[in-house]
Each structure stands twice: as structure tokens, then as C-alpha cells.
Amino acid sequence: MPVIIRNNDATELCIPKGRKGHVAGWQASRGIHGQLVLDTLFIKLDKPPKIVKIDGLPENVVPITRGSKNIECTFQVT
């Protein structure tokens, strides 16, 4: 499945915002209600400017860990 990185996570690992790649795998755990929760997504980068090698992962595969972000939504009736 193709993906585009949306956060400027690690430019030194060729993972800037906008980098394209494909899902290479994932790790999940059980949430508090027994549901599966995605913990880490492994992305194989498309055409990185240099080879990325992380111990334990194939060449050009990088981990993206889950995070949280608060978003405030407002609703206006017109």
C-alpha cells in the first residue's frame, strides 16, 4: 500500500514530510478494550537520496511509531 510521510520525523534518515514509500509491515498490540492498536508502521522508502540502514530492518525500511495530537474542532451554525 503506498503512503506519504506527513510529519518531518527524521531528515537525517531520509524521512522528511512528503517522502513516498510503501507499507512493508506493522506491529500492533491490544488496546484497553481488547481492540488491535497500531504501534509501529514499517515503510520501505521509494528512491531515498541515500541508503538507509537501521539494525534489524531491511535496507531502506524505516519505522514510524504512533503518536497523538490534540485537535480542537468547532461547529458553527449559520
All heavy atoms as a GROMACS GRO file, in nm:
protein
  602
    1MET      N    1   0.085  -0.117   0.000
    1MET     CA    2   0.000   0.000   0.000
    1MET      C    3   0.090   0.125   0.000
    1MET      O    4   0.178   0.136   0.084
    1MET     CB    5  -0.088   0.000   0.124
    1MET     CG    6  -0.166   0.128   0.138
    1MET     SD    7  -0.264   0.142   0.290
    1MET     CE    8  -0.374   0.008   0.267
    2PRO      N    9   0.070   0.217  -0.092
    2PRO     CA   10   0.152   0.339  -0.096
    2PRO      C   11   0.115   0.435   0.017
    2PRO      O   12  -0.001   0.442   0.060
    2PRO     CB   13   0.119   0.399  -0.232
    2PRO     CG   14  -0.011   0.340  -0.272
    2PRO     CD   15  -0.023   0.207  -0.203
    3VAL      N   16   0.215   0.507   0.067
    3VAL     CA   17   0.195   0.606   0.174
    3VAL      C   18   0.280   0.729   0.144
    3VAL      O   19   0.376   0.723   0.068
    3VAL     CB   20   0.232   0.550   0.313
    3VAL    CG1   21   0.140   0.438   0.354
    3VAL    CG2   22   0.376   0.505   0.316
    4ILE      N   23   0.244   0.839   0.208
    4ILE     CA   24   0.324   0.962   0.206
    4ILE      C   25   0.344   1.005   0.350
    4ILE      O   26   0.248   1.014   0.427
    4ILE     CB   27   0.255   1.074   0.126
    4ILE    CG1   28   0.241   1.035  -0.020
    4ILE    CG2   29   0.332   1.206   0.141
    4ILE    CD1   30   0.171   1.138  -0.106
    5ILE      N   31   0.470   1.030   0.388
    5ILE     CA   32   0.502   1.074   0.523
    5ILE      C   33   0.445   1.214   0.543
    5ILE      O   34   0.466   1.303   0.461
    5ILE     CB   35   0.656   1.076   0.545
    5ILE    CG1   36   0.717   0.939   0.515
    5ILE    CG2   37   0.689   1.124   0.685
    5ILE    CD1   38   0.672   0.827   0.604
    6ARG      N   39   0.372   1.235   0.654
    6ARG     CA   40   0.308   1.364   0.678
    6ARG      C   41   0.375   1.446   0.788
    6ARG      O   42   0.337   1.560   0.811
    6ARG     CB   43   0.160   1.343   0.714
    6ARG     CG   44   0.078   1.284   0.603
    6ARG     CD   45   0.079   1.364   0.474
    6ARG     NE   46   0.038   1.500   0.496
    6ARG     CZ   47   0.074   1.603   0.422
    6ARG    NH1   48   0.155   1.585   0.320
    6ARG    NH2   49   0.032   1.722   0.450
    7ASN      N   50   0.473   1.389   0.858
    7ASN     CA   51   0.547   1.464   0.960
    7ASN      C   52   0.694   1.468   0.922
    7ASN      O   53   0.746   1.375   0.862
    7ASN     CB   54   0.533   1.397   1.098
    7ASN     CG   55   0.392   1.406   1.151
    7ASN    OD1   56   0.326   1.507   1.134
    7ASN    ND2   57   0.347   1.301   1.214
    8ASN      N   58   0.760   1.573   0.960
    8ASN     CA   59   0.903   1.587   0.935
    8ASN      C   60   0.978   1.514   1.047
    8ASN      O   61   1.034   1.575   1.136
    8ASN     CB   62   0.940   1.735   0.930
    8ASN     CG   63   1.065   1.759   0.851
    8ASN    OD1   64   1.109   1.674   0.776
    8ASN    ND2   65   1.124   1.875   0.868
    9ASP      N   66   0.976   1.380   1.045
    9ASP     CA   67   1.025   1.299   1.156
    9ASP      C   68   1.177   1.298   1.169
    9ASP      O   69   1.229   1.327   1.276
    9ASP     CB   70   0.974   1.155   1.144
    9ASP     CG   71   0.827   1.144   1.179
    9ASP    OD1   72   0.778   1.227   1.258
    9ASP    OD2   73   0.761   1.053   1.128
   10ALA      N   74   1.246   1.258   1.068
   10ALA     CA   75   1.391   1.241   1.080
   10ALA      C   76   1.457   1.265   0.944
   10ALA      O   77   1.476   1.172   0.867
   10ALA     CB   78   1.424   1.102   1.132
   11THR      N   79   1.493   1.389   0.917
   11THR     CA   80   1.553   1.420   0.787
   11THR      C   81   1.685   1.348   0.767
   11THR      O   82   1.719   1.314   0.654
   11THR     CB   83   1.572   1.572   0.771
   11THR    OG1   84   1.649   1.621   0.882
   11THR    CG2   85   1.440   1.644   0.766
   12GLU      N   86   1.759   1.321   0.877
   12GLU     CA   87   1.887   1.250   0.862
   12GLU      C   88   1.868   1.105   0.820
   12GLU      O   89   1.961   1.041   0.769
   12GLU     CB   90   1.969   1.258   0.992
   12GLU     CG   91   1.908   1.186   1.110
   12GLU     CD   92   1.802   1.267   1.185
   12GLU    OE1   93   1.771   1.380   1.145
   12GLU    OE2   94   1.752   1.214   1.285
   13LEU      N   95   1.747   1.051   0.837
   13LEU     CA   96   1.715   0.915   0.792
   13LEU      C   97   1.632   0.916   0.664
   13LEU      O   98   1.569   0.818   0.630
   13LEU     CB   99   1.639   0.839   0.901
   13LEU     CG  100   1.718   0.806   1.027
   13LEU    CD1  101   1.628   0.739   1.129
   13LEU    CD2  102   1.836   0.716   0.993
   14CYS      N  103   1.630   1.029   0.596
   14CYS     CA  104   1.555   1.045   0.470
   14CYS      C  105   1.406   1.027   0.491
   14CYS      O  106   1.337   0.969   0.407
   14CYS     CB  107   1.607   0.947   0.364
   14CYS     SG  108   1.782   0.967   0.327
   15ILE      N  109   1.355   1.076   0.605
   15ILE     CA  110   1.211   1.067   0.632
   15ILE      C  111   1.153   1.208   0.651
   15ILE      O  112   1.096   1.240   0.754
   15ILE     CB  113   1.182   0.983   0.759
   15ILE    CG1  114   1.265   0.858   0.765
   15ILE    CG2  115   1.034   0.945   0.764
   15ILE    CD1  116   1.252   0.781   0.895
   16PRO      N  117   1.167   1.296   0.552
   16PRO     CA  118   1.106   1.428   0.566
   16PRO      C  119   0.958   1.422   0.526
   16PRO      O  120   0.912   1.324   0.466
   16PRO     CB  121   1.184   1.514   0.467
   16PRO     CG  122   1.218   1.417   0.358
   16PRO     CD  123   1.243   1.284   0.429
   17LYS      N  124   0.887   1.527   0.559
   17LYS     CA  125   0.746   1.538   0.517
   17LYS      C  126   0.740   1.531   0.365
   17LYS      O  127   0.818   1.594   0.294
   17LYS     CB  128   0.689   1.670   0.566
   17LYS     CG  129   0.543   1.689   0.534
   17LYS     CD  130   0.491   1.818   0.592
   17LYS     CE  131   0.344   1.835   0.561
   17LYS     NZ  132   0.292   1.959   0.618
   18GLY      N  133   0.650   1.449   0.315
   18GLY     CA  134   0.631   1.435   0.170
   18GLY      C  135   0.701   1.316   0.108
   18GLY      O  136   0.677   1.284  -0.008
   19ARG      N  137   0.790   1.248   0.183
   19ARG     CA  138   0.860   1.130   0.129
   19ARG      C  139   0.759   1.020   0.101
   19ARG      O  140   0.669   0.994   0.178
   19ARG     CB  141   0.965   1.081   0.229
   19ARG     CG  142   1.028   0.948   0.195
   19ARG     CD  143   1.127   0.949   0.082
   19ARG     NE  144   1.236   1.036   0.116
   19ARG     CZ  145   1.302   1.110   0.027
   19ARG    NH1  146   1.270   1.105  -0.100
   19ARG    NH2  147   1.400   1.188   0.064
   20LYS      N  148   0.774   0.955  -0.013
   20LYS     CA  149   0.683   0.846  -0.053
   20LYS      C  150   0.744   0.712  -0.019
   20LYS      O  151   0.866   0.697  -0.014
   20LYS     CB  152   0.654   0.854  -0.202
   20LYS     CG  153   0.577   0.978  -0.242
   20LYS     CD  154   0.553   0.983  -0.390
   20LYS     CE  155   0.480   1.111  -0.428
   20LYS     NZ  156   0.456   1.118  -0.572
   21GLY      N  157   0.657   0.614   0.004
   21GLY     CA  158   0.702   0.479   0.033
   21GLY      C  159   0.585   0.382   0.026
   21GLY      O  160   0.474   0.419  -0.014
   22HIS      N  161   0.612   0.259   0.066
   22HIS     CA  162   0.509   0.155   0.068
   22HIS      C  163   0.515   0.083   0.202
   22HIS      O  164   0.623   0.067   0.259
   22HIS     CB  165   0.531   0.055  -0.045
   22HIS     CG  166   0.495   0.109  -0.179
   22HIS    ND1  167   0.577   0.191  -0.252
   22HIS    CD2  168   0.382   0.095  -0.251
   22HIS    CE1  169   0.516   0.225  -0.364
   22HIS    NE2  170   0.398   0.167  -0.367
   23VAL      N  171   0.401   0.040   0.251
   23VAL     CA  172   0.395  -0.032   0.378
   23VAL      C  173   0.468  -0.165   0.362
   23VAL      O  174   0.440  -0.242   0.271
   23VAL     CB  175   0.249  -0.056   0.422
   23VAL    CG1  176   0.244  -0.144   0.546
   23VAL    CG2  177   0.179   0.076   0.448
   24ALA      N  178   0.565  -0.188   0.451
   24ALA     CA  179   0.643  -0.311   0.450
   24ALA      C  180   0.598  -0.404   0.562
   24ALA      O  181   0.630  -0.522   0.560
   24ALA     CB  182   0.792  -0.279   0.463
   25GLY      N  183   0.526  -0.352   0.660
   25GLY     CA  184   0.479  -0.432   0.772
   25GLY      C  185   0.433  -0.344   0.885
   25GLY      O  186   0.437  -0.221   0.875
   26TRP      N  187   0.388  -0.407   0.994
   26TRP     CA  188   0.344  -0.330   1.110
   26TRP      C  189   0.349  -0.417   1.235
   26TRP      O  190   0.359  -0.539   1.227
   26TRP     CB  191   0.202  -0.276   1.090
   26TRP     CG  192   0.099  -0.381   1.068
   26TRP    CD1  193   0.030  -0.451   1.163
   26TRP    CD2  194   0.052  -0.428   0.943
   26TRP    NE1  195  -0.057  -0.539   1.104
   26TRP    CE2  196  -0.046  -0.527   0.967
   26TRP    CE3  197   0.083  -0.397   0.810
   26TRP    CZ2  198  -0.110  -0.594   0.865
   26TRP    CZ3  199   0.018  -0.464   0.711
   26TRP    CH2  200  -0.078  -0.561   0.738
   27GLN      N  201   0.342  -0.350   1.350
   27GLN     CA  202   0.330  -0.416   1.479
   27GLN      C  203   0.209  -0.356   1.548
   27GLN      O  204   0.188  -0.235   1.544
   27GLN     CB  205   0.453  -0.393   1.566
   27GLN     CG  206   0.577  -0.464   1.520
   27GLN     CD  207   0.697  -0.433   1.607
   27GLN    OE1  208   0.701  -0.334   1.677
   27GLN    NE2  209   0.796  -0.520   1.600
   28ALA      N  210   0.131  -0.441   1.612
   28ALA     CA  211   0.013  -0.395   1.682
   28ALA      C  212   0.008  -0.461   1.820
   28ALA      O  213   0.072  -0.564   1.844
   28ALA     CB  214  -0.113  -0.428   1.602
   29SER      N  215  -0.068  -0.400   1.910
   29SER     CA  216  -0.090  -0.457   2.042
   29SER      C  217  -0.239  -0.444   2.074
   29SER      O  218  -0.315  -0.385   1.997
   29SER     CB  219  -0.005  -0.386   2.147
   29SER     OG  220  -0.038  -0.249   2.153
   30ARG      N  221  -0.279  -0.497   2.188
   30ARG     CA  222  -0.419  -0.489   2.229
   30ARG      C  223  -0.442  -0.361   2.309
   30ARG      O  224  -0.366  -0.326   2.398
   30ARG     CB  225  -0.457  -0.609   2.316
   30ARG     CG  226  -0.456  -0.739   2.241
   30ARG     CD  227  -0.582  -0.755   2.160
   30ARG     NE  228  -0.570  -0.871   2.073
   30ARG     CZ  229  -0.657  -0.900   1.980
   30ARG    NH1  230  -0.760  -0.822   1.959
   30ARG    NH2  231  -0.640  -1.005   1.905
   31GLY      N  232  -0.550  -0.292   2.277
   31GLY     CA  233  -0.588  -0.172   2.350
   31GLY      C  234  -0.665  -0.207   2.476
   31GLY      O  235  -0.688  -0.325   2.506
   32ILE      N  236  -0.708  -0.106   2.548
   32ILE     CA  237  -0.776  -0.128   2.677
   32ILE      C  238  -0.911  -0.197   2.662
   32ILE      O  239  -0.963  -0.252   2.759
   32ILE     CB  240  -0.790   0.003   2.757
   32ILE    CG1  241  -0.873   0.106   2.679
   32ILE    CG2  242  -0.654   0.061   2.792
   32ILE    CD1  243  -0.906   0.230   2.758
   33HIS      N  244  -0.968  -0.195   2.543
   33HIS     CA  245  -1.096  -0.261   2.520
   33HIS      C  246  -1.079  -0.389   2.438
   33HIS      O  247  -1.176  -0.441   2.382
   33HIS     CB  248  -1.193  -0.166   2.450
   33HIS     CG  249  -1.222  -0.042   2.528
   33HIS    ND1  250  -1.296  -0.042   2.645
   33HIS    CD2  251  -1.183   0.085   2.509
   33HIS    CE1  252  -1.303   0.080   2.694
   33HIS    NE2  253  -1.234   0.160   2.613
   34GLY      N  254  -0.954  -0.437   2.426
   34GLY     CA  255  -0.928  -0.560   2.352
   34GLY      C  256  -0.911  -0.543   2.203
   34GLY      O  257  -0.887  -0.641   2.132
   35GLN      N  258  -0.922  -0.422   2.153
   35GLN     CA  259  -0.908  -0.396   2.009
   35GLN      C  260  -0.760  -0.392   1.971
   35GLN      O  261  -0.674  -0.363   2.053
   35GLN     CB  262  -0.978  -0.265   1.971
   35GLN     CG  263  -0.902  -0.139   2.005
   35GLN     CD  264  -0.911  -0.093   2.150
   35GLN    OE1  265  -0.937  -0.170   2.240
   35GLN    NE2  266  -0.886   0.035   2.171
   36LEU      N  267  -0.729  -0.421   1.845
   36LEU     CA  268  -0.592  -0.407   1.797
   36LEU      C  269  -0.560  -0.259   1.776
   36LEU      O  270  -0.640  -0.185   1.718
   36LEU     CB  271  -0.573  -0.484   1.666
   36LEU     CG  272  -0.564  -0.634   1.678
   36LEU    CD1  273  -0.556  -0.698   1.541
   36LEU    CD2  274  -0.443  -0.675   1.762
   37VAL      N  275  -0.443  -0.218   1.823
   37VAL     CA  276  -0.398  -0.079   1.810
   37VAL      C  277  -0.262  -0.081   1.739
   37VAL      O  278  -0.170  -0.152   1.781
   37VAL     CB  279  -0.384  -0.013   1.948
   37VAL    CG1  280  -0.330   0.128   1.936
   37VAL    CG2  281  -0.517  -0.014   2.022
   38LEU      N  282  -0.250  -0.005   1.632
   38LEU     CA  283  -0.125   0.003   1.557
   38LEU      C  284  -0.019   0.074   1.641
   38LEU      O  285  -0.041   0.185   1.689
   38LEU     CB  286  -0.149   0.080   1.427
   38LEU     CG  287  -0.033   0.090   1.330
   38LEU    CD1  288   0.006  -0.048   1.280
   38LEU    CD2  289  -0.071   0.180   1.214
   39ASP      N  290   0.095   0.009   1.661
   39ASP     CA  291   0.206   0.068   1.736
   39ASP      C  292   0.314   0.123   1.644
   39ASP      O  293   0.362   0.234   1.662
   39ASP     CB  294   0.270  -0.035   1.830
   39ASP     CG  295   0.181  -0.072   1.946
   39ASP    OD1  296   0.116   0.018   2.001
   39ASP    OD2  297   0.175  -0.191   1.980
   40THR      N  298   0.354   0.044   1.547
   40THR     CA  299   0.462   0.083   1.456
   40THR      C  300   0.427   0.041   1.314
   40THR      O  301   0.381  -0.070   1.291
   40THR     CB  302   0.595   0.015   1.496
   40THR    OG1  303   0.621   0.042   1.634
   40THR    CG2  304   0.710   0.065   1.412
   41LEU      N  305   0.449   0.132   1.222
   41LEU     CA  306   0.431   0.105   1.079
   41LEU      C  307   0.568   0.107   1.016
   41LEU      O  308   0.647   0.200   1.038
   41LEU     CB  309   0.342   0.213   1.018
   41LEU     CG  310   0.292   0.192   0.876
   41LEU    CD1  311   0.202   0.069   0.869
   41LEU    CD2  312   0.216   0.314   0.828
   42PHE      N  313   0.602   0.003   0.940
   42PHE     CA  314   0.731  -0.004   0.873
   42PHE      C  315   0.712   0.034   0.727
   42PHE      O  316   0.631  -0.025   0.657
   42PHE     CB  317   0.790  -0.145   0.886
   42PHE     CG  318   0.819  -0.182   1.027
   42PHE    CD1  319   0.729  -0.257   1.100
   42PHE    CD2  320   0.936  -0.140   1.089
   42PHE    CE1  321   0.754  -0.291   1.232
   42PHE    CE2  322   0.962  -0.172   1.221
   42PHE     CZ  323   0.871  -0.249   1.293
   43ILE      N  324   0.786   0.136   0.684
   43ILE     CA  325   0.774   0.192   0.550
   43ILE      C  326   0.901   0.165   0.471
   43ILE      O  327   1.012   0.196   0.517
   43ILE     CB  328   0.751   0.345   0.555
   43ILE    CG1  329   0.632   0.380   0.643
   43ILE    CG2  330   0.737   0.403   0.415
   43ILE    CD1  331   0.500   0.333   0.591
   44LYS      N  332   0.887   0.109   0.350
   44LYS     CA  333   1.001   0.097   0.257
   44LYS      C  334   1.000   0.223   0.172
   44LYS      O  335   0.906   0.249   0.097
   44LYS     CB  336   0.989  -0.027   0.169
   44LYS     CG  337   1.106  -0.037   0.071
   44LYS     CD  338   1.123  -0.177   0.020
   44LYS     CE  339   1.237  -0.189  -0.078
   44LYS     NZ  340   1.367  -0.153  -0.026
   45LEU      N  341   1.103   0.305   0.188
   45LEU     CA  342   1.110   0.433   0.119
   45LEU      C  343   1.131   0.415  -0.030
   45LEU      O  344   1.208   0.330  -0.074
   45LEU     CB  345   1.224   0.517   0.178
   45LEU     CG  346   1.214   0.546   0.329
   45LEU    CD1  347   1.342   0.616   0.375
   45LEU    CD2  348   1.092   0.629   0.360
   46ASP      N  349   1.062   0.498  -0.110
   46ASP     CA  350   1.079   0.498  -0.255
   46ASP      C  351   1.191   0.596  -0.292
   46ASP      O  352   1.183   0.714  -0.261
   46ASP     CB  353   0.951   0.543  -0.325
   46ASP     CG  354   0.838   0.442  -0.316
   46ASP    OD1  355   0.865   0.326  -0.277
   46ASP    OD2  356   0.724   0.480  -0.347
   47LYS      N  357   1.295   0.547  -0.356
   47LYS     CA  358   1.404   0.628  -0.410
   47LYS      C  359   1.460   0.729  -0.309
   47LYS      O  360   1.463   0.850  -0.336
   47LYS     CB  361   1.357   0.702  -0.536
   47LYS     CG  362   1.309   0.610  -0.646
   47LYS     CD  363   1.259   0.689  -0.764
   47LYS     CE  364   1.194   0.596  -0.866
   47LYS     NZ  365   1.129   0.670  -0.972
   48PRO      N  366   1.506   0.684  -0.191
   48PRO     CA  367   1.567   0.780  -0.098
   48PRO      C  368   1.698   0.832  -0.156
   48PRO      O  369   1.764   0.762  -0.235
   48PRO     CB  370   1.590   0.698   0.029
   48PRO     CG  371   1.601   0.558  -0.018
   48PRO     CD  372   1.510   0.547  -0.138
   49PRO      N  373   1.741   0.954  -0.119
   49PRO     CA  374   1.865   1.010  -0.174
   49PRO      C  375   1.990   0.934  -0.131
   49PRO      O  376   2.094   0.947  -0.194
   49PRO     CB  377   1.867   1.153  -0.122
   49PRO     CG  378   1.773   1.155  -0.008
   49PRO     CD  379   1.673   1.047  -0.032
   50LYS      N  380   1.981   0.857  -0.022
   50LYS     CA  381   2.092   0.772   0.021
   50LYS      C  382   2.033   0.645   0.082
   50LYS      O  383   1.915   0.642   0.119
   50LYS     CB  384   2.182   0.843   0.121
   50LYS     CG  385   2.115   0.877   0.252
   50LYS     CD  386   2.211   0.945   0.346
   50LYS     CE  387   2.141   0.973   0.479
   50LYS     NZ  388   2.230   1.032   0.577
   51ILE      N  389   2.114   0.541   0.092
   51ILE     CA  390   2.068   0.415   0.151
   51ILE      C  391   2.049   0.432   0.300
   51ILE      O  392   2.135   0.487   0.369
   51ILE     CB  393   2.167   0.301   0.121
   51ILE    CG1  394   2.170   0.272  -0.029
   51ILE    CG2  395   2.133   0.176   0.200
   51ILE    CD1  396   2.275   0.172  -0.072
   52VAL      N  397   1.935   0.387   0.350
   52VAL     CA  398   1.904   0.394   0.493
   52VAL      C  399   1.914   0.252   0.549
   52VAL      O  400   1.847   0.161   0.499
   52VAL     CB  401   1.762   0.451   0.516
   52VAL    CG1  402   1.728   0.452   0.664
   52VAL    CG2  403   1.749   0.589   0.456
   53LYS      N  404   1.997   0.234   0.650
   53LYS     CA  405   2.012   0.102   0.712
   53LYS      C  406   1.996   0.114   0.862
   53LYS      O  407   2.076   0.179   0.929
   53LYS     CB  408   2.150   0.043   0.677
   53LYS     CG  409   2.170  -0.096   0.732
   53LYS     CD  410   2.073  -0.195   0.671
   53LYS     CE  411   2.094  -0.334   0.730
   53LYS     NZ  412   1.971  -0.397   0.770
   54ILE      N  413   1.890   0.054   0.915
   54ILE     CA  414   1.864   0.050   1.059
   54ILE      C  415   1.880  -0.095   1.102
   54ILE      O  416   1.824  -0.186   1.039
   54ILE     CB  417   1.723   0.103   1.090
   54ILE    CG1  418   1.712   0.250   1.048
   54ILE    CG2  419   1.690   0.086   1.238
   54ILE    CD1  420   1.575   0.311   1.064
   55ASP      N  421   1.957  -0.117   1.210
   55ASP     CA  422   1.980  -0.253   1.259
   55ASP      C  423   1.850  -0.329   1.277
   55ASP      O  424   1.755  -0.279   1.337
   55ASP     CB  425   2.055  -0.249   1.393
   55ASP     CG  426   2.200  -0.206   1.379
   55ASP    OD1  427   2.252  -0.210   1.266
   55ASP    OD2  428   2.260  -0.168   1.481
   56GLY      N  429   1.846  -0.450   1.223
   56GLY     CA  430   1.729  -0.537   1.236
   56GLY      C  431   1.623  -0.518   1.130
   56GLY      O  432   1.523  -0.590   1.130
   57LEU      N  433   1.640  -0.418   1.043
   57LEU     CA  434   1.542  -0.392   0.937
   57LEU      C  435   1.610  -0.403   0.801
   57LEU      O  436   1.730  -0.376   0.788
   57LEU     CB  437   1.482  -0.252   0.952
   57LEU     CG  438   1.394  -0.228   1.074
   57LEU    CD1  439   1.352  -0.082   1.080
   57LEU    CD2  440   1.273  -0.318   1.072
   58PRO      N  441   1.533  -0.439   0.697
   58PRO     CA  442   1.590  -0.441   0.562
   58PRO      C  443   1.632  -0.301   0.517
   58PRO      O  444   1.589  -0.200   0.574
   58PRO     CB  445   1.474  -0.493   0.475
   58PRO     CG  446   1.381  -0.559   0.570
   58PRO     CD  447   1.396  -0.488   0.701
   59GLU      N  448   1.714  -0.295   0.415
   59GLU     CA  449   1.760  -0.168   0.360
   59GLU      C  450   1.644  -0.080   0.316
   59GLU      O  451   1.548  -0.128   0.254
   59GLU     CB  452   1.849  -0.200   0.240
   59GLU     CG  453   1.946  -0.093   0.203
   59GLU     CD  454   2.043  -0.141   0.099
   59GLU    OE1  455   2.007  -0.141  -0.021
   59GLU    OE2  456   2.155  -0.180   0.137
   60ASN      N  457   1.650   0.047   0.351
   60ASN     CA  458   1.552   0.149   0.314
   60ASN      C  459   1.414   0.128   0.379
   60ASN      O  460   1.315   0.184   0.333
   60ASN     CB  461   1.539   0.163   0.163
   60ASN     CG  462   1.667   0.213   0.100
   60ASN    OD1  463   1.742   0.289   0.161
   60ASN    ND2  464   1.694   0.170  -0.020
   61VAL      N  465   1.408   0.048   0.485
   61VAL     CA  466   1.284   0.032   0.562
   61VAL      C  467   1.301   0.106   0.693
   61VAL      O  468   1.399   0.088   0.764
   61VAL     CB  469   1.250  -0.116   0.587
   61VAL    CG1  470   1.130  -0.129   0.681
   61VAL    CG2  471   1.220  -0.186   0.455
   62VAL      N  472   1.204   0.195   0.723
   62VAL     CA  473   1.211   0.277   0.845
   62VAL      C  474   1.085   0.257   0.928
   62VAL      O  475   0.977   0.233   0.874
   62VAL     CB  476   1.228   0.427   0.810
   62VAL    CG1  477   1.360   0.452   0.740
   62VAL    CG2  478   1.114   0.478   0.726
   63PRO      N  479   1.098   0.265   1.061
   63PRO     CA  480   0.981   0.253   1.148
   63PRO      C  481   0.918   0.389   1.174
   63PRO      O  482   0.986   0.489   1.195
   63PRO     CB  483   1.040   0.196   1.277
   63PRO     CG  484   1.178   0.253   1.282
   63PRO     CD  485   1.223   0.264   1.137
   64ILE      N  486   0.787   0.394   1.170
   64ILE     CA  487   0.711   0.513   1.208
   64ILE      C  488   0.625   0.472   1.327
   64ILE      O  489   0.540   0.384   1.314
   64ILE     CB  490   0.621   0.564   1.092
   64ILE    CG1  491   0.703   0.590   0.966
   64ILE    CG2  492   0.543   0.687   1.135
   64ILE    CD1  493   0.804   0.701   0.977
   65THR      N  494   0.649   0.534   1.441
   65THR     CA  495   0.575   0.496   1.562
   65THR      C  496   0.450   0.581   1.578
   65THR      O  497   0.441   0.691   1.523
   65THR     CB  498   0.663   0.510   1.687
   65THR    OG1  499   0.710   0.644   1.696
   65THR    CG2  500   0.781   0.414   1.681
   66ARG      N  501   0.357   0.529   1.654
   66ARG     CA  502   0.232   0.603   1.673
   66ARG      C  503   0.255   0.723   1.763
   66ARG      O  504   0.346   0.726   1.846
   66ARG     CB  505   0.123   0.512   1.728
   66ARG     CG  506   0.121   0.497   1.875
   66ARG     CD  507   0.006   0.411   1.918
   66ARG     NE  508   0.048   0.338   2.036
   66ARG     CZ  509  -0.031   0.304   2.133
   66ARG    NH1  510  -0.158   0.330   2.126
   66ARG    NH2  511   0.016   0.241   2.237
   67GLY      N  512   0.173   0.821   1.746
   67GLY     CA  513   0.178   0.942   1.828
   67GLY      C  514   0.037   0.993   1.846
   67GLY      O  515  -0.059   0.937   1.793
   68SER      N  516   0.025   1.096   1.922
   68SER     CA  517  -0.107   1.154   1.941
   68SER      C  518  -0.098   1.305   1.922
   68SER      O  519   0.007   1.366   1.943
   68SER     CB  520  -0.162   1.122   2.080
   68SER     OG  521  -0.080   1.180   2.179
   69LYS      N  522  -0.207   1.360   1.879
   69LYS     CA  523  -0.214   1.504   1.855
   69LYS      C  524  -0.354   1.548   1.893
   69LYS      O  525  -0.453   1.487   1.853
   69LYS     CB  526  -0.188   1.533   1.708
   69LYS     CG  527  -0.183   1.680   1.674
   69LYS     CD  528  -0.166   1.702   1.526
   69LYS     CE  529  -0.021   1.680   1.488
   69LYS     NZ  530   0.008   1.722   1.350
   70ASN      N  531  -0.362   1.652   1.974
   70ASN     CA  532  -0.492   1.708   2.010
   70ASN      C  533  -0.538   1.802   1.900
   70ASN      O  534  -0.462   1.886   1.854
   70ASN     CB  535  -0.485   1.782   2.143
   70ASN     CG  536  -0.462   1.690   2.259
   70ASN    OD1  537  -0.508   1.577   2.258
   70ASN    ND2  538  -0.392   1.737   2.360
   71ILE      N  539  -0.662   1.786   1.861
   71ILE     CA  540  -0.721   1.871   1.757
   71ILE      C  541  -0.849   1.930   1.813
   71ILE      O  542  -0.935   1.858   1.864
   71ILE     CB  543  -0.752   1.791   1.630
   71ILE    CG1  544  -0.624   1.730   1.574
   71ILE    CG2  545  -0.821   1.879   1.526
   71ILE    CD1  546  -0.645   1.636   1.459
   72GLU      N  547  -0.860   2.062   1.805
   72GLU     CA  548  -0.981   2.127   1.854
   72GLU      C  549  -1.075   2.152   1.736
   72GLU      O  550  -1.036   2.209   1.634
   72GLU     CB  551  -0.946   2.261   1.919
   72GLU     CG  552  -1.067   2.331   1.977
   72GLU     CD  553  -1.032   2.462   2.044
   72GLU    OE1  554  -0.917   2.477   2.090
   72GLU    OE2  555  -1.118   2.551   2.050
   73CYS      N  556  -1.197   2.105   1.749
   73CYS     CA  557  -1.297   2.123   1.644
   73CYS      C  558  -1.405   2.216   1.694
   73CYS      O  559  -1.448   2.209   1.809
   73CYS     CB  560  -1.360   1.989   1.608
   73CYS     SG  561  -1.245   1.871   1.540
   74THR      N  562  -1.448   2.304   1.608
   74THR     CA  563  -1.559   2.394   1.643
   74THR      C  564  -1.669   2.375   1.540
   74THR      O  565  -1.643   2.340   1.425
   74THR     CB  566  -1.513   2.541   1.646
   74THR    OG1  567  -1.460   2.575   1.518
   74THR    CG2  568  -1.406   2.562   1.753
   75PHE      N  569  -1.788   2.400   1.582
   75PHE     CA  570  -1.903   2.384   1.496
   75PHE      C  571  -1.984   2.513   1.501
   75PHE      O  572  -2.019   2.560   1.609
   75PHE     CB  573  -1.988   2.265   1.545
   75PHE     CG  574  -2.109   2.240   1.462
   75PHE    CD1  575  -2.100   2.184   1.335
   75PHE    CD2  576  -2.235   2.274   1.509
   75PHE    CE1  577  -2.212   2.162   1.259
   75PHE    CE2  578  -2.348   2.252   1.433
   75PHE     CZ  579  -2.337   2.195   1.308
   76GLN      N  580  -2.011   2.569   1.386
   76GLN     CA  581  -2.089   2.692   1.378
   76GLN      C  582  -2.214   2.666   1.295
   76GLN      O  583  -2.207   2.605   1.189
   76GLN     CB  584  -2.010   2.804   1.314
   76GLN     CG  585  -1.892   2.849   1.398
   76GLN     CD  586  -1.818   2.963   1.328
   76GLN    OE1  587  -1.829   2.981   1.208
   76GLN    NE2  588  -1.745   3.040   1.407
   77VAL      N  589  -2.324   2.711   1.347
   77VAL     CA  590  -2.450   2.702   1.273
   77VAL      C  591  -2.473   2.835   1.204
   77VAL      O  592  -2.464   2.940   1.266
   77VAL     CB  593  -2.568   2.671   1.368
   77VAL    CG1  594  -2.698   2.664   1.292
   77VAL    CG2  595  -2.541   2.541   1.443
   78THR      N  596  -2.496   2.830   1.074
   78THR     CA  597  -2.518   2.955   1.001
   78THR      C  598  -2.661   2.967   0.957
   78THR      O  599  -2.737   2.876   0.949
   78THR     CB  600  -2.428   2.963   0.877
   78THR    OG1  601  -2.451   2.848   0.795
   78THR    CG2  602  -2.284   2.972   0.918
   0.00000   0.00000   0.00000
